[in-house]
Amino acid sequence: MVTDPKQCRIDEEDLRSALADLKGYVDITEEDLLKIYSLALRHARKRSMVAIPVSDLMTRDVVTINPEADLKEAARRLSGLRISGMPVVDAEHRVLGILSEADILSLAGVKKGHTFKDVLRHVLGAPLPVRKKGNTVGEIMSSPAITTDPDRDIRAVAAILDEKRIKRLPVIDEDDRLVGIIARADIVRAMGMGQEKKPKKRRLLRSSKK
């Protein structure tokens, strides 16, 4: 995603950004100048990166489920399709929340954020608090869902995924309807493929009516 360093051109804005990174008054020496140049080059590289919108990478064939669906059905779908989560949508296809494996595991007493040692203690008989209770998807889903729009730069999405420690974001249109989903794997794949290659877009949306 980054252009050849030889093709990066440093301008005044890059130098100002580099100076800001140094934080505070600087008595310029040769070493300082080299450091400023290095920081300015880094800013120039970031500026030269071509923004990639979410719409270029998102999966359009989204597996969804409705809030009234039974949890056994939800678990079967997650397991059968080998996915770790799916958006919960209403009749208008608006996103109400996200159902993940972690939400379902919480019913067994495995709370989000527990370490492997905690889970091992639970298996050996030590109780863990149950975070949620319920029989339907709507009762245990994580809500409200964090979403994004199709025009957002994937770098911004990557930052959100990292900050919130989540794996995916539903993508919604101007009417708040689901149009796709963008996952960490999509962004990693794009970085590996380079700018010149982009994944094929899939078009269908599937939803559980149970």
N, C-alpha and C positions, 0 to 999 in steps of 0.2 A: 504494500500500500504506500510505501515511502519512495519517492523518486530518488534517482542517483544523486549522492551528495555533491558531485561535481556540477550538477545542474541547479542546485539551490542557490539563490541569490539573496544575500542579506540586505535588507533595507533599514531605514531609520527606525521603523516600528519594531523590528526584530532586536535592534540594539537597545532601544528603550525597555523592551520586555526583559532582555538579558540583564540590564542594569537593575531593574526592579527585583529580579531574582536574587541579586547579591545582597539586597536589603541593607540600606544605610549608606553613609558617606564612604566613598572609595578614593584612596590616594593612589592614582594610577601608576602601576609599575608594569614592567614587561610581563610578569607573571599574571597580574590582574588583567592585562589586555588579552592575553591568551585565554584566560578563563571567560572573559566577556565574549570573545569571539566564539568559543565553544558553545556557550549558552545561546548566543545569537544564532548560530548555525542550527541548534536544536529547534529554536522557534521557527526558523526558516523552513526546516523540514516539515514541521507540523503544518505550517501555512500552505506548503506545496502539496499536501495530501489532498487527493480528490475525495470530496464527500460522497459517501454511498448511502442513499436513502433506504430506509427499512423496507420499502416496497420491492426493492431489487433482491432482497434476500429472504423475506418472510415466506413461510409455508401457507398456502392458501387452502389446502385440503386439511381443514382443522377439525379434529375430533372434539365434539362438545357434548354437554349433558345438561339436562334441565334440573332445577332445584328440587322437584318432587320425586326424582328418580331414587330407587332403592339403593342403599349402599352396597349390597351384594352385587347388583348389576354394575355399579360404578367400579368396584374392585375387579370384576371380571373383564371389563373393558380396558382398564389400565394394564392388567396382567396380560390379557390376550393380544393387545396391540403393542405391548412392550413400550409403553410411555409412562412417564412419571407424574404427569399432571394434565389437566384439561380445563378449559374455561367452562363456567356454568352460565348458561344464557336463558333469557326469558323467551316468550313467544315471538317477540319482535327482534330477536337475535341480539339483544343488548346484553353486555357482560355484567353479571351480578357478582361474580366472584371466581375463585380458582379452587379446584379440588385437586389435591396432590396426594401422593402416597403417604406423605407425612401426616396429612389430615386423617387418613384412614388408620394409620398406625397409632395415632393418638388415642383412638378408641380402645386400644389394647393396653393403654397406660404408658406408651412410649411418647413422651412429650417432646415437642420440637426443642432442639437445643441440647438434648441429653447427649452425653458422651457414650462411647462404646462401653466403658466400665459401668455406666448407669444401666444400659440395656442388659449387660451380662448379669448384673445384680438382680435385675427384674426376672431374667430367665431362671436364676437360682432361687427365686422366691421372695426377694425383697420388693415391697410394693413401690410403685411409682404413681404419682398423681395423674389421673385422667384429665386431659385438658378440655375435652369436649364430649358431649353425649348427644345421641340422636340416631334416628333411623333413616333419615333422608339426606341427600346431598346438601340441600339448603341449610340443614341444621349444623353441619360440621365444616362447610367450605370456608376458605379464607376470604374475608370480604371487608372492605371493598377491594376490588382488584386494582393493581397498578397497571395502567395501560399506556400505550404510545400511539402515535399516528404514523401513517405510511411515509410521510415526507421527512421524518426525523433522521438525522445522521446516526449511523450505527455506532459511532464512537460515544455519542450521548447515551444510547441504549446500553452499551457495554458498561458504562460508568454506573448506571442505575442497577443493573444486574449485580454488579460487584458490591455496590453499597448496601443493597437490600438483601444480598445473599440469596437470590432466587435464580431460577434456571430459565425462565421464559417470561415474555410479556405479550398479552393479547394486543392486537393491532385493531384500532377502531377508526371508522370514518367520521365525517363531520356530523353525522346523525347518531353517533355513539354506537353504531352497529359493528359487530365483529366482521372483519374482512381478512384476518390472517393471524399468524402468531410468529414471533421472532424469538429464537432460543440462542443460548450461548454457543451451542454447537454450530449454528448457522454463521455466526460472526467469526468463530475460529476457522471454519471451512473457507470463508471468504478470504481471510488473511492468508491461508495456505494456497489458495487458487490464484491470488493476485487480482488486480483491477480488471485485467483484460477478459477474465472469465467470470461469468455469473451463473448461478444455479438456474435451472429451468423453473418457471412459475407453475404452480399447480392451482387449480381453479375451484374445486368442489368444497363445499362445507357439509359436514355430516353432523347429525345430532341424534341423541338418544331420545326417544319419545316415551320411554318407560318411566 
